[in-house]
Amino acid sequence: MLKRILSISGRPGLFRLVSQGKNMLIVESLQNGKRMPAYATDKVVSLGDIAIYTQEEDTPLGEVFQAVKEKTDCKPVDVKALGNDAAVRKYFKEILPSFDEERVYTNDIKKVFSWYNQLIGAGITEFKEAEAPEGEHPAE
């Protein structure tokens, strides 16, 4: 599911991949459903390709979102209510205890919470990819 959810640099919010054309993607805003093109010159990143640095190996964003969902009981995270940067980092440490505190910045954590809130707001609550049976490949 997260493979089809995109972040586009310079554009607010998250987008769902609708279709691909020559040198562009057709995307749909999760916030208002408005469709628009994303061109080859835009910096587009799939949430499925993002991972958070940890002390061991990097943790895929889907697993982080799943941990946030379990911690918050599938409710949005109110970052402003958490308070200052130290409080935000402390809360994130409860969710992902092994995150690399030197390489993961507070703004990264806030972006993770912001994306999580947008996904929950759009009704997307399944963050882990469904595992395909042996020998089969999941449809993309």
Salt bridges, closest charged atoms under 4 A:
GLU28 OE1 - ARG16 NH1 3.41
GLU28 OE2 - ARG35 NE 3.20
ASP42 OD2 - ARG11 NH2 3.35
ASP49 OD1 - LYS3 NZ 2.58
ASP73 OD2 - LYS75 NZ 3.73
ASP85 OD1 - LYS110 NZ 3.20
GLU94 OE1 - LYS71 NZ 2.74
ASP100 OD2 - ARG103 NE 3.08
GLU101 OE2 - LYS93 NZ 3.02
GLU126 OE2 - LYS69 NZ 3.67
